[in-house]
Amino acid sequence: MTDITLTLPDGATRRYPSGTTGADVAADISKSLAKAAIACRIDGALSDLSIPMERDHAFALLTAKDKAEALELVRHDCAHIMARAVQEIWPDTKVTIGPVIENGFYYDFDREDPFAPEDLERIEAKMREIIALRDPVRTEVWDRPRAIRHYEDNGEPYKVELIEGIPGDEPLRMYWHGHWQDLCRGPHLAHTGQVPADAFKLTSVAGAYWRGDSDRAMLQRIYGVAFLNKKDLDAYLLQRAEAEKRDHRKLGRELDLFHMQEEAPGQIFWHPNGWTIYTQLQDYMRRKQRADGYVEVNTPQVVNRVLWEKSGHWDKYQEHMFIVEVDEDHAREKSVNALKPMNCPCHVQIYNNGLKSYRDLPLRMAEFGSCNRYEPSGALHGIMRVRGFTQDDGHIFCTEDQIEAECAKFITYLTGVYADLGFDDFEIMFATRPEKRVGSDESWDHVEAALENAIKATGRSYTLDPGEGAFYGPKLDFKLTDAIGRVWQCGTFQVDPNLPERLDATYIAEDGSKKRPYMLHRACLGSFERFIGILIENYAGRFPLWMSPRQVVVTTIVSDADDYANAVVDALRAIGLRAEADLRNEKINYKVREHSGQAVPYILAVGRNEVEEHTVSVRKLGEKGQKVMRLDEAIAMLHEEAKMPG
């Protein structure tokens, strides 16, 4: 038997007989490592410890300290252990597929009776029994006819169909978790006991069509989450519970902000409260953009296909566009138009209207552009994913040498906006040149260096996202973190020499020659609709005073204070506050509880004493107790706090 050489991460080499497995190597190094090893990397690829090695390799052993790989393996094994548990409890159940997903896993089952919520607890208990058995995980490679016969003999038609749909004729890998077997690429842990028994939970059951085809069988999908320890699981479940309480759809109903209905899928009906938030946010952004040197424009909703063809969107984006055909002047051929899915081609039209000089650059153009995109109904999600939306869109036309300064300026602008809106923490993803791209390497080098230098100039760190830039230029994506630790991708900054080329945008350079400007696409919020959804959930409906739709309620303790309450409301409205009176003949505690539940930031209670002393009793949302203040002091305090930031 020939020997093989394994090169370890530190550069050291070890000689072993051909056919040695990762488990053999771990045992050779130390007993403790043999116990701790969960998988290995062979030439960089994640692999089972049981796979025999027949030639020289770069080799590394992995333990639970390698968290990313360990988490992937634990979740993958959980899916298999769950499927085994289900079939042990209900042997007639047929299995299909069970992949790893974000935070966990799922498995699809064909079972005549629906799974009930209490069944999930029963499955969890059985999974823990399987984990406690520490059953070994083993694997074999079978040819396809053998695998098909096996599944036909065991009444698993979905597995047969999966095999028949795999292209090629290479053999297949089969896995056993104890006695239970599944078709799988792997890899997996060494035994079931390596799955933490207290770090997973089955969360829900949903319907799912086989192969995503509505004409095929409806299956039952059981979802689960899994982590490396109970602490991480508990933290996730707590965040999830908090997220459910903050769900913008739920709060949208409770706070009377908006609604959506079947007659306008993916479109929002804004109620007065929600529209107040929208317009306040828009007014804030308008002020910030003007202060940062932008000119505001507005472009048409419906644009002829000719422009979309010139810009390249007709070929690449048509399936997401709403097409409008018009019989103009009873022409024989209808005019084909589209609702604009983005604003950039229209902004180039404004730029092109009139000769531009290098002295005019950079030209910063902004629009609260209303766009429409066809999103599949299954992808729609409250106001977070819609078909009709308004972007805080902006485009900067500049020279190549101005890119760095404009990028740094935008990062500073975005930092201020996010801080004003309650987000102090965000990260920058720097997406660099993809394999398929246009432009010279020299140009890419220059532009990528400009973005990198701009980030460094602002003192911020970034994460490199190699190869994920657009085909025409690199980009920055900005991800902010909300109050419960969730990450949202909102802002973007993209360098584009392509669209000015396609739409023939030019400027007169200092030497008198015509040159192409660069077009910098940038957005801070992304869309108002989605960002308001994020704000609702970040603040749990308790908006800062300047943004809150109902800022102050003046409520009476006795009816003798009605006139005074109305006078207080008038004084508050006179300085621009959104104030209203509650004169109902209800107990004050009832009124306070109701308005607090509606997230009103301030409740001013007035009774006989307040009338006589010209004071108000101030209750601030989220704080215990109340404070009696002179009316003029309270008005001054509220006026100051209600000022729009920036």
Phi, psi and omega in degrees: 000132181281156177266157174237158179247127176252128178260119184276166183304329181275005179093347178292153179240151176224143179258133179220158175295147174303138184097357177297142178256169176298323178297322178297318181295316180299317180294326179291327182284310178190155178296321181295322179290323177300325180283324186274337185296137179243336181192186178211168172244128178244112186053039176087347182266135178295135187215156171294156174289343186268357183284124178286143179253130187250354181212182180292142181214157159279133192221139176215137175270146180240145175233183179298343177290339175276082196297318183298311180293318181299319181295318178300315181293316180300316181292322178296315179294325178300320179299316180291318180295323177296316180298319177298317181299317181298315182287335175287325180280317182235085188300336182281354181290137177258142182255155181234268180228156181210084184271169170278138175230179180302126178072357181181229189197169168211167173215139179261133183234147171254107182220137184296313181271143179288146174288135177260159180307321181290340177295328180298320178295321179294319179295317178303316180298318178294322178299319180293327175297316180295318178299317181296335180289340181054040180298136179293149173257122180233162184220148174223158175252124181243151170283164189293318178302320180295317180296318180295317178300318181301313183286327174296317180295331182261011175065043180241077185294331181293323177293322177299314180296321178300315181296317182294339180268355179280121181294158180084185181225018181292154180295166186244151178263133180244143181236145173239129169253094191069232181275346187274136188238148178210151172280126185196147175283338184077194354280176180220169177290172184282326178206162185297334182292350178279354173276124179297121186288341182251016186238022176225160177205136173277131192250327185194167174236137179218161175276148178207128178288143176299126181061021179069018185254118184293348176271356181259182184298142173274122181257172175249125182254122176259123178263147174216161173240152181209144180221181183273344179204165183296326180300315180293322177298312181298321179295319179294315181297324177294316178297320180295318178297320178294320179296322178295321177294328184267001184312124186296334179290318178294312181291330177300321176288312186296325182262005176057053183264319185195169167211166177227151182213165189298330183290347179220070185299132178076011179242152188248133169262103181278127174274167182308317180297314181292321181291331175298315177300315181302309184290327176296317179295320180294319178298319178298312182295323178298317178298316182295318181294317180298318180294336182266009173093020179267147168258136182266137180232174174214134185236162187298153176280323185245125185229138181298149183301337182303316180294319181293329176291317179297321183283343181095355183286332183297320180283321189264343190229005189301325182295342179260004184257143173272117185268137180236119177256132183232132176271085185282122178053035177055037178292155180293328182248126182290146175279129182259122180234172176217142169295134187292129176272345176205168189259344193301316180299325179291326178293326177295326179296321177292317178302318184287348183278087183113150182288137179246142178248163175301336179290338180278351185256145002284143174252115182259117185242132182230149177211137167274080192272120178279122185235160177224129177226138176282114173250135177306144184303327180290343181269348182292143183209096179052225176263005178281327180225107188228177177259333178244125186207165179236125181268149165271071193273147176209147176224134180248122175262124187207173173275167179299323182287347181265354185300313184300312181295321181291324178294313179299320179298318180292320179299319177296317178300310181298321179301316180294318179298311181299319179296317179298328183267007172099015182237100180272344187246121171210157179239158181247126173257124184256103182268121186258185190304132175277171181295317177263117186206166174249158179099158182281156176299326180297317179295317177299317179303315183295313185290317178298320177296324179297315179294316180298316179295325179295317178299313181297325180296333179272356178078016181258154175270171179208163175246129181283136178237075190297136175080002185256010175289169175290163183295341183257348181179162179285168180210161172244133172247138185247122183245120181257158182247130184269188189294338180247019171089006178279149183253133180235133175266116185237295185282158177207154176218114187235137179263125187224106170269354190282311184295318174302326177293313183295324184257014171058048175272135181219167168217159179271118181285172183299331180272006178090355180276161176271133178226161177271134172281160166274146176248121179256111176278131178214144174216147180255307179277330188095275170226149179298320184299307182295319182292325176295323174300318178296317179298317179304315183284324179297316181271358184054034179083354181262081186287155172299157189303319185295334183261340188298133181294324176242103188277316185220134169244127176260115186242143184267147174269325178224156182293338178298343183263008184300312183297319179296318179300316178296323179293322178296317179299316179299319180294322179290318179295329181296334178258013172094006180277147177272097187235151177213159181254144173242100184256014184297151179276067179233159178295147184298323180297323178295314180298314181299317181297318182294313182288329175295320177296335176270009175061035174287123186298321182228134172242122177254115180263136179228136176225200182297317181299317181296322178298313183293322186262000180056051180233177172220150175262115190261126174242123179258134182303130177091353179247146180277150175076188182216165182225128178274127181228151170298145185302316182295325177293318180296317179297316179297318179297314180293322179299319180291315183291332184276000180295137177295134182292167177083000000 
